[in-house]
Structure formats: C-alpha cells, structure tokens
Amino acid sequence: MPTLRDYLRYDNGAPGDGVRAAARAWAHRSLSMRRLLAGPRIVHLSDLHFTDAAHTWDCTDDAIVRDDQDSAGKAAALRALLLARRRDIGTDQVVITGDLTDGGGKGDYARVRDFLAQLRSDGFTVSVMPGNHDCAWEGNLFFEDVFDAMANFSAAEIAAAVAGGLLLGIPPGVTIAALKTEKVKTVVDEFLPGIRGADLLVPALSALFTVAWPILPLTGTDTASNRTRRDRFVQYAAPGQTRYPVKVPIAGGALVLLDSMQGQFEGRPRDAYAQGRLGAAQLAALHGLLEALKPDRANGCKVIVCLHHSPLHSVDEAQAPMAADPKGGLHDAPEFWAVVHGRVDAVLFGHTTPRGTHQQPRPAGADDRAFDEAERLHGVTLMNCTNLEHLDDGAVPPCPVTVVDLGAGRRATYDALAPAAVPIISWGTAPS
C-alpha cells in the first residue's frame, strides 16, 4: 500500500505538483487520508491445494475421483483478480495460511513455486506457512506408517507365519495376506484409537497396500515420506523458513507465522488424520517473540498471528468457545490462547472444510457465536479464510479473495471468477 510519503512525492515531482497529483490519485483510486493511515491491510488466502494429479483421493462417494480443482485455472484467476483489483484492494501484502499443495508431491510443489514466483514478480509480498496437506499424502499423517508396516516384514516373520500356516493346511499366500492384515490392524489401532468403524478400514487398507502400494511408484505416484514432503515446503515455497515462529515486518505491524504441523514432527504420538500440534518448543518461542513485540504494539504496531489449523477447534479440549474436532483440530489450542491472550491484534487461519459450519468467510450459526465469543474473550480479530480446494462446492463466492483491514477491523471478499463484480462483504464494512 502506498505511503503518505509516496503520495507527497507522486511522480517524483515538486512538492506542490506532488500534492496536486496525490489529490488526483486519491480521487481516481477512491483513497482517503483515513484509509492511508488506517493500519495494515492483508490479502488472506488459504488451502489452495494445488496439484498436478489427474485424480485425487477425496471425501466423495468414490475412492478415487477425477481432480476437479483446476489448479492452473485457479492460479490464473487468483493472480488476475489481484492485478485487476490492486487499487481497490489497497495492499501488496499476501498471506497464505497453509495447504498450498494437495499432497506435498513434487509436481504439486512445482505449481506452488511457479504461482508464488508470479505473484512476487508482480510486486506482491507473499508470506506462507505449511498445512497438513503440505506435509502428508492426502493430508493424513498415518498413511506413511501404514506403508512402512506393510513394507517392513522380516524374513523370520514370514517364515514363521508360513510354517505355522502349512501345519494347519493354509496356503502360504493366504498366510502372508493374513499377516499383512494383522500388521495393518496394529497400525490402525495405534492411530485410530476408539474411532468407530476403524476395523472396517483394515480389509480395505490391507488389500490396497498389498496389491496397489507396490505398483504405485510405477504409476507416477509420489511415495515420499512425510518429512520429505515437509522439507519440500522449505525448498519450493519458503527457502530458509525452517523453524517457527517467523516474524515478518510489514507496514504498520508484524506478521507472526506459525507451523501448526511442527509439533507433529517432534516425536510420538503422531496423529492419524489432519490434526495439528504447535508443540511446546514453538509455543515457548512464540511467548518470547510476543514479549519482544510488546513495546512496538504499545506504540500502535499491529501483531497478526497466522497459522493453518483453526484455534477454535481442539482435539484434546473443547471448552467454549472452542469446538471438538478429533480429526482436524489443534491439539494445543488452549495453550495457544494462553500465550496470545491480550498480546496480539488478529489471528488468521484456514484448514477447516468448505462444507462444514466453520469454513465460511464469516461463519453463520453456532460458529459465528464462537467467533464473537473468542474475539471478546481474547481481545483479537479472527479471520478464517474460505478453503479454496474446490471451486464448485456451491460456495458464495466460488473463488474468494479476502482483504483484511486491521486498522479498522473490516474485511471484504472478492470473487476471483468475477473480478469486475462488487465485493461480497462478509464481515464488518467494506474497505473504502
């Protein structure tokens, strides 16, 4: 966003000409002194799920579905919107709160790399942090452990099982299949404790990893480990950004980027699905950073914390205003709030699903009350960006770009598929 100094020196002219030119610019751009001094503005995107896969696994009636994410079209639409409405948006600061890829594959990350390079070449400053899909195939952490369990049979295990089966008249093939099923069951029991219907997954997983897994590499499927996928995030999306929190100075404030997957990689237990965990080390570092930012904040600097997982959805605890979400919540959400309470101005996050009640530009119903209560309780502005995984889920708008004005606590949502349309106001009053 242009500064007052930029306008006073408009076109590098003399001060008088600069002021007159600035007046013309304000009229043309619908700018005002209040807008110039309001505070930081941020374009907030999340859950882009870029992929080069022709098919993806998804939450549909089919196990494998045609990819309907149109990654190339989505990237083009988002970039075109940011360029076309740049003056109206009023900022070059973009934050993407995780799940930039659909599965952390090399091809997925290549799309991310190209998209970020294009935005930066257009003059936008882009800050990113990882989500669960950036670190795990299909965003589910336990797949890797199932793969390992299926792949790592010792010769002694196989020989003992086959010998025992032959004594009972059981063919070796049946015995080995049963052994693999038992291996899968052990992993499922470890990662899905108490989950109703988990046993129903065992036969399907056993068949998948017995028949399909050995040939998946031949089909071009990326079978890299979770840690390798997470390392790719640094390589392709955020060079040098290896430990969090990360402080990013911006005009009028500071972004504090968190990695809500970091705790998942610091040892057991690791979760089965898409749960997040900041971890004790990151929370301690966050506490120290916020302490260091206190003087700046007292002087009007806005502190904006950004993470992937929703801090309103907890795995372990669900005291109000948080809701329980055992498959996708943030384990240490209570600890997170204890650290940031009264010390930050806004929290930006993504992750939650577009079909759920808590993944809307400004959620309605019970989650709307949870937003309001959390904002009052912790003295923050909460911003949850609509998931951009699919463009055809019936969302309104189908490809939203959210602009947050932290000075006035307002936001507007633009539709990247209709860049000339009037913004859909999803919270507060439209930036003007």
C-alpha positions as CSV (number, residue, x, y, z in Angstrom):
1,M,0.0,0.0,0.0
2,P,1.5,3.5,-0.9
3,T,2.6,5.6,2.0
4,L,1.8,9.2,2.5
5,R,5.4,10.0,1.6
6,D,4.9,8.2,-1.7
7,Y,1.9,10.4,-2.5
8,L,3.6,13.6,-1.5
9,R,6.4,12.7,-3.9
10,Y,4.0,11.5,-6.5
11,D,5.8,11.0,-9.9
12,N,8.9,12.4,-8.3
13,G,7.5,15.9,-8.9
14,A,8.0,19.0,-6.9
15,P,6.1,19.1,-3.5
16,G,3.3,21.3,-5.0
17,D,2.9,19.1,-8.0
18,G,3.1,16.1,-5.8
19,V,0.2,17.2,-3.6
20,R,-2.0,18.0,-6.7
21,A,-1.0,14.7,-8.2
22,A,-1.8,13.0,-5.0
23,A,-5.2,14.6,-4.9
24,R,-5.9,13.3,-8.4
25,A,-4.7,9.9,-7.4
26,W,-7.0,9.9,-4.3
27,A,-9.9,10.7,-6.5
28,H,-9.0,8.1,-9.1
29,R,-8.3,5.4,-6.5
30,S,-11.0,6.2,-4.0
31,L,-8.3,6.7,-1.4
32,S,-8.6,8.9,1.7
33,M,-6.2,10.1,4.4
34,R,-8.1,7.8,6.8
35,R,-7.5,4.9,4.5
36,L,-3.8,5.7,4.2
37,L,-3.4,5.8,8.0
38,A,-5.9,3.1,8.9
39,G,-3.3,0.3,9.5
40,P,-2.0,-2.8,7.7
41,R,-4.1,-4.4,5.0
42,I,-3.6,-8.1,4.1
43,V,-4.9,-10.3,1.3
44,H,-5.7,-13.6,3.1
45,L,-5.8,-16.8,1.1
46,S,-5.7,-20.4,2.3
47,D,-5.9,-24.0,1.3
48,L,-5.1,-23.6,-2.4
49,H,-4.5,-27.4,-2.8
50,F,-2.5,-27.0,-6.0
51,T,-1.9,-30.4,-7.6
52,D,-0.6,-31.8,-10.9
53,A,-2.5,-35.1,-10.3
54,A,-5.2,-36.1,-12.8
55,H,-7.0,-37.9,-9.9
56,T,-7.0,-37.3,-6.2
57,W,-8.4,-39.2,-3.2
58,D,-11.2,-37.2,-1.7
59,C,-14.2,-37.2,0.6
60,T,-16.7,-38.3,-2.0
61,D,-18.6,-41.4,-2.8
62,D,-15.8,-42.7,-5.0
63,A,-12.4,-43.8,-3.6
64,I,-10.6,-42.1,-6.4
65,V,-12.2,-39.2,-8.1
66,R,-11.3,-37.0,-11.1
67,D,-9.5,-34.0,-9.8
68,D,-11.9,-31.1,-10.1
69,Q,-9.6,-28.5,-8.5
70,D,-8.4,-27.0,-11.8
71,S,-5.2,-25.8,-10.3
72,A,-4.0,-24.0,-13.3
73,G,-7.3,-22.2,-13.8
74,K,-7.4,-21.3,-10.1
75,A,-3.9,-19.9,-10.0
76,A,-4.6,-17.8,-13.1
77,A,-7.9,-16.5,-11.7
78,L,-6.4,-15.5,-8.3
79,R,-3.5,-13.7,-10.0
80,A,-5.7,-11.9,-12.4
81,L,-8.0,-10.7,-9.6
82,L,-5.1,-9.4,-7.5
83,L,-3.8,-7.5,-10.5
84,A,-7.2,-6.2,-11.7
85,R,-8.3,-5.0,-8.3
86,R,-5.0,-4.0,-6.9
87,R,-6.0,-0.4,-6.4
88,D,-9.2,-1.3,-4.7
89,I,-7.5,-3.9,-2.5
90,G,-5.0,-1.3,-1.4
91,T,-2.2,-3.6,-0.4
92,D,0.6,-5.8,-1.8
93,Q,0.8,-8.0,1.3
94,V,-0.5,-11.5,0.7
95,V,-0.7,-14.3,3.4
96,I,-1.4,-17.9,2.5
97,T,-2.2,-19.9,5.6
98,G,-1.2,-23.4,4.6
99,D,-2.3,-26.3,2.4
100,L,-0.6,-24.8,-0.7
101,T,-0.4,-28.3,-2.1
102,D,-2.9,-31.1,-2.2
103,G,-0.4,-33.8,-1.2
104,G,3.1,-32.4,-1.0
105,G,4.2,-34.1,-4.2
106,K,7.0,-32.7,-6.3
107,G,4.5,-31.8,-9.1
108,D,2.2,-30.1,-6.6
109,Y,5.1,-28.0,-5.2
110,A,6.2,-27.1,-8.7
111,R,2.8,-25.4,-9.2
112,V,3.2,-23.6,-5.9
113,R,6.7,-22.4,-6.8
114,D,5.5,-21.0,-10.1
115,F,2.4,-19.3,-8.5
116,L,4.5,-17.7,-5.8
117,A,7.1,-16.6,-8.3
118,Q,4.5,-15.0,-10.5
119,L,2.9,-13.1,-7.6
120,R,6.3,-11.9,-6.4
121,S,7.3,-10.8,-9.9
122,D,4.0,-8.8,-9.9
123,G,5.2,-6.9,-6.9
124,F,3.3,-8.7,-4.2
125,T,5.0,-9.7,-0.9
126,V,3.8,-13.3,0.0
127,S,4.1,-15.0,3.3
128,V,3.3,-18.7,3.7
129,M,3.3,-21.5,6.3
130,P,2.7,-25.2,5.9
131,G,-0.5,-27.1,6.4
132,N,-1.2,-30.8,6.8
133,H,-1.6,-31.4,3.1
134,D,1.9,-29.9,2.5
135,C,3.3,-32.5,4.9
136,A,1.4,-35.7,4.2
137,W,-0.2,-37.6,1.3
138,E,-3.8,-36.5,1.1
139,G,-3.2,-34.6,4.4
140,N,-3.5,-37.7,6.6
141,L,-0.4,-38.5,8.6
142,F,-0.9,-42.2,9.3
143,F,-0.6,-43.3,5.6
144,E,3.2,-43.3,5.9
145,D,3.2,-45.6,8.9
146,V,0.8,-48.0,7.2
147,F,3.1,-48.0,4.2
148,D,6.1,-48.8,6.5
149,A,4.2,-51.5,8.3
150,M,3.3,-53.2,5.0
151,A,6.8,-52.9,3.6
152,N,8.9,-54.0,6.6
153,F,8.4,-57.7,7.1
154,S,11.4,-59.6,8.3
155,A,12.3,-63.0,6.7
156,A,11.8,-64.6,10.1
157,E,8.3,-63.2,10.5
158,I,7.3,-64.5,7.0
159,A,9.0,-67.9,7.5
160,A,7.3,-68.4,10.9
161,A,3.9,-67.4,9.6
162,V,4.2,-69.6,6.5
163,A,5.4,-72.6,8.6
164,G,2.5,-72.2,11.0
165,G,0.0,-72.0,8.2
166,L,1.3,-75.1,6.4
167,L,0.9,-77.1,9.7
168,L,-2.7,-76.1,9.6
169,G,-3.1,-76.7,5.8
170,I,-3.3,-73.0,5.0
171,P,-1.6,-71.9,1.7
172,P,1.4,-69.5,2.0
173,G,-0.4,-66.8,0.1
174,V,-3.3,-66.8,2.5
175,T,-1.0,-66.8,5.4
176,I,1.0,-63.8,4.2
177,A,-2.2,-61.9,3.4
178,A,-3.4,-62.5,6.9
179,L,0.0,-61.4,8.3
180,K,-0.3,-58.2,6.4
181,T,-3.9,-57.6,7.6
182,E,-2.7,-58.1,11.2
183,K,0.1,-55.6,10.6
184,V,-2.4,-53.0,9.2
185,K,-4.7,-53.7,12.1
186,T,-1.9,-52.9,14.6
187,V,-1.2,-49.6,12.9
188,V,-4.9,-48.7,12.6
189,D,-5.4,-49.5,16.3
190,E,-2.5,-47.3,17.2
191,F,-3.5,-44.3,15.1
192,L,-7.3,-44.6,15.3
193,P,-7.9,-45.5,19.0
194,G,-11.5,-45.6,19.8
195,I,-12.7,-44.4,16.4
196,R,-15.9,-46.1,15.5
197,G,-15.7,-48.2,12.3
198,A,-11.9,-48.2,12.3
199,D,-11.9,-52.0,12.0
200,L,-13.8,-51.7,8.7
201,L,-10.8,-50.0,7.3
202,V,-8.5,-52.9,7.9
203,P,-9.5,-55.2,5.0
204,A,-9.6,-52.3,2.5
205,L,-6.2,-51.0,3.6
206,S,-4.7,-54.4,3.6
207,A,-5.9,-55.0,0.1
208,L,-4.8,-51.6,-1.1
209,F,-1.3,-51.8,0.3
210,T,-0.8,-55.5,-0.7
211,V,-1.9,-55.0,-4.3
212,A,-1.7,-51.3,-5.1
213,W,1.2,-50.0,-3.0
214,P,4.0,-51.9,-4.7
215,I,2.9,-50.6,-8.1
216,L,2.1,-47.1,-7.1
217,P,5.6,-45.8,-7.9
218,L,5.2,-47.3,-11.4
219,T,2.1,-45.1,-11.9
220,G,4.0,-41.9,-11.0
221,T,2.5,-41.7,-7.5
222,D,4.8,-39.9,-5.1
223,T,5.5,-42.1,-2.1
224,A,7.9,-39.8,-0.3
225,S,7.9,-39.7,3.5
226,N,6.0,-37.1,5.4
227,R,9.3,-35.4,6.5
228,T,10.5,-35.3,2.9
229,R,7.2,-33.6,1.9
230,R,7.6,-31.1,4.7
231,D,11.2,-30.4,3.6
232,R,9.9,-29.7,0.1
233,F,7.8,-26.8,1.6
234,V,11.0,-25.1,2.5
235,Q,12.7,-25.9,-0.8
236,Y,9.8,-24.8,-3.1
237,A,7.7,-22.4,-1.1
238,A,9.7,-20.8,1.8
239,P,13.5,-21.1,1.4
240,G,15.2,-20.6,4.7
241,Q,12.0,-20.8,6.7
242,T,12.8,-23.9,8.7
243,R,11.9,-23.0,12.3
244,Y,8.9,-21.2,13.7
245,P,7.6,-18.7,14.7
246,V,8.8,-16.5,11.9
247,K,8.5,-12.7,12.3
248,V,7.7,-10.7,9.1
249,P,7.7,-7.0,9.5
250,I,5.0,-5.2,7.4
251,A,3.9,-1.6,7.2
252,G,2.1,-0.8,10.4
253,G,2.7,-4.1,12.0
254,A,4.3,-7.5,12.1
255,L,3.2,-10.9,10.9
256,V,4.0,-13.9,13.2
257,L,3.9,-17.1,11.1
258,L,3.4,-20.4,12.9
259,D,3.7,-24.0,11.8
260,S,0.8,-26.0,13.2
261,M,2.4,-29.2,12.0
262,Q,5.8,-28.7,13.7
263,G,4.6,-30.5,16.9
264,Q,3.6,-33.5,14.8
265,F,7.3,-34.0,13.8
266,E,8.8,-33.6,17.2
267,G,8.1,-37.2,18.2
268,R,5.3,-39.5,19.2
269,P,2.4,-39.5,19.5
270,R,1.7,-38.5,15.9
271,D,-1.9,-38.4,14.8
272,A,-3.8,-40.3,12.2
273,Y,-5.8,-37.7,10.3
274,A,-5.3,-34.0,9.8
275,Q,-4.7,-32.8,13.4
276,G,-2.3,-30.0,14.2
277,R,0.1,-29.5,17.0
278,L,2.3,-26.4,17.5
279,G,4.5,-28.1,20.1
280,A,5.9,-26.9,23.4
281,A,9.1,-25.5,21.8
282,Q,7.2,-23.4,19.3
283,L,4.8,-22.1,21.9
284,A,7.7,-21.1,24.1
285,A,9.4,-19.3,21.2
286,L,6.1,-17.6,20.4
287,H,5.8,-16.4,24.1
288,G,9.3,-14.9,23.8
289,L,8.6,-13.2,20.5
290,L,5.4,-11.6,21.7
291,E,7.2,-10.3,24.7
292,A,9.7,-8.7,22.5
293,L,7.0,-7.1,20.4
294,K,5.2,-5.5,23.4
295,P,6.9,-2.1,23.1
296,D,6.1,-1.9,19.3
297,R,2.5,-2.9,20.0
298,A,2.1,-0.3,22.7
299,N,3.1,2.2,20.1
300,G,0.4,1.1,17.7
301,C,2.1,-1.7,15.8
302,K,-0.4,-4.4,14.9
303,V,0.6,-8.0,15.7
304,I,-1.0,-10.6,13.4
305,V,-0.5,-14.3,14.2
306,C,-1.0,-16.7,11.2
307,L,-1.4,-20.5,11.3
308,H,-3.0,-23.2,9.4
309,H,-5.2,-25.1,11.9
310,S,-8.2,-23.5,13.5
311,P,-7.5,-22.5,17.1
312,L,-11.3,-22.7,17.6
313,H,-11.2,-26.5,17.1
314,S,-9.4,-28.6,19.6
315,V,-8.5,-32.3,19.7
316,D,-7.9,-32.6,23.4
317,E,-10.1,-29.9,24.9
318,A,-13.2,-28.2,23.7
319,Q,-14.1,-25.7,26.4
320,A,-16.1,-22.8,25.0
321,P,-15.7,-21.1,22.6
322,M,-13.7,-24.0,21.1
323,A,-15.5,-26.9,19.4
324,A,-14.3,-30.5,19.4
325,D,-12.8,-31.8,16.2
326,P,-10.9,-35.1,16.8
327,K,-9.9,-35.5,13.2
328,G,-8.7,-32.0,12.3
329,G,-8.5,-29.9,15.4
330,L,-5.4,-28.3,17.0
331,H,-4.1,-30.3,20.0
332,D,-2.7,-27.4,21.9
333,A,-5.3,-24.8,21.1
334,P,-5.8,-24.0,24.8
335,E,-2.1,-23.5,25.2
336,F,-2.0,-21.3,22.1
337,W,-4.7,-19.0,23.5
338,A,-2.9,-18.8,26.9
339,V,0.2,-17.5,25.1
340,V,-1.5,-14.9,22.7
341,H,-4.3,-13.7,25.0
342,G,-4.3,-9.9,25.1
343,R,-1.0,-9.8,23.3
344,V,-2.0,-9.9,19.6
345,D,-4.4,-8.0,17.4
346,A,-5.5,-10.6,15.0
347,V,-5.3,-14.4,14.3
348,L,-5.5,-15.6,10.7
349,F,-6.1,-19.3,9.9
350,G,-7.5,-21.8,7.4
351,H,-7.8,-25.6,7.3
352,T,-11.5,-26.2,8.0
353,T,-13.7,-27.6,5.3
354,P,-16.0,-25.7,3.0
355,R,-18.9,-28.0,3.6
356,G,-18.6,-27.6,7.4
357,T,-20.2,-25.0,9.5
358,H,-16.9,-23.3,10.4
359,Q,-15.4,-22.7,7.0
360,Q,-17.1,-19.7,5.6
361,P,-15.8,-16.1,5.1
362,R,-17.7,-15.2,8.3
363,P,-19.4,-18.4,9.7
364,A,-23.1,-18.4,10.4
365,G,-24.9,-20.0,13.3
366,A,-23.1,-21.6,16.2
367,D,-19.6,-20.9,14.9
368,D,-20.5,-17.3,14.3
369,R,-21.1,-17.1,18.0
370,A,-17.9,-18.9,18.7
371,F,-16.0,-16.3,16.6
372,D,-17.7,-13.5,18.5
373,E,-17.1,-15.1,21.9
374,A,-13.4,-15.8,21.1
375,E,-12.9,-12.2,19.9
376,R,-14.4,-10.8,23.1
377,L,-12.6,-13.3,25.3
378,H,-9.1,-12.8,23.8
379,G,-9.3,-9.3,22.5
380,V,-8.4,-10.3,18.9
381,T,-9.8,-10.1,15.4
382,L,-10.3,-13.6,14.0
383,M,-10.0,-14.2,10.3
384,N,-10.8,-17.6,8.8
385,C,-10.2,-17.7,5.0
386,T,-12.5,-19.8,2.9
387,N,-11.0,-23.1,1.7
388,L,-10.0,-22.9,-2.0
389,E,-9.5,-26.6,-2.6
390,H,-12.5,-26.8,-5.0
391,L,-14.2,-24.1,-7.0
392,D,-17.5,-26.0,-7.4
393,D,-18.7,-26.7,-3.9
394,G,-21.6,-24.2,-4.0
395,A,-19.6,-21.6,-2.0
396,V,-20.5,-18.0,-2.5
397,P,-18.3,-16.7,-4.0
398,P,-16.8,-19.9,-5.5
399,C,-13.2,-18.5,-5.6
400,P,-12.9,-15.9,-2.8
401,V,-10.1,-13.5,-2.1
402,T,-10.4,-11.9,1.3
403,V,-9.0,-8.4,2.1
404,V,-8.5,-7.7,5.8
405,D,-8.1,-4.1,7.1
406,L,-6.5,-4.5,10.5
407,G,-6.7,-0.8,11.2
408,A,-10.5,-0.7,11.1
409,G,-11.1,-4.4,11.7
410,R,-13.0,-4.8,8.5
411,R,-12.9,-7.2,5.6
412,A,-14.3,-7.6,2.1
413,T,-14.4,-10.7,-0.1
414,Y,-13.8,-10.6,-3.8
415,D,-14.7,-13.3,-6.3
416,A,-11.7,-14.2,-8.5
417,L,-14.1,-15.8,-11.1
418,A,-15.9,-12.4,-11.4
419,P,-13.1,-9.9,-10.9
420,A,-15.3,-6.9,-12.0
421,A,-18.1,-7.7,-9.6
422,V,-18.7,-5.6,-6.4
423,P,-17.1,-7.2,-3.4
424,I,-19.2,-9.5,-1.3
425,I,-19.0,-8.1,2.2
426,S,-18.5,-10.9,4.6
427,W,-17.7,-9.1,7.8
428,G,-18.0,-5.6,9.0
429,T,-17.9,-2.8,6.5
430,A,-16.3,-2.7,3.1
431,P,-12.9,-1.1,2.9
432,S,-13.3,2.2,1.3
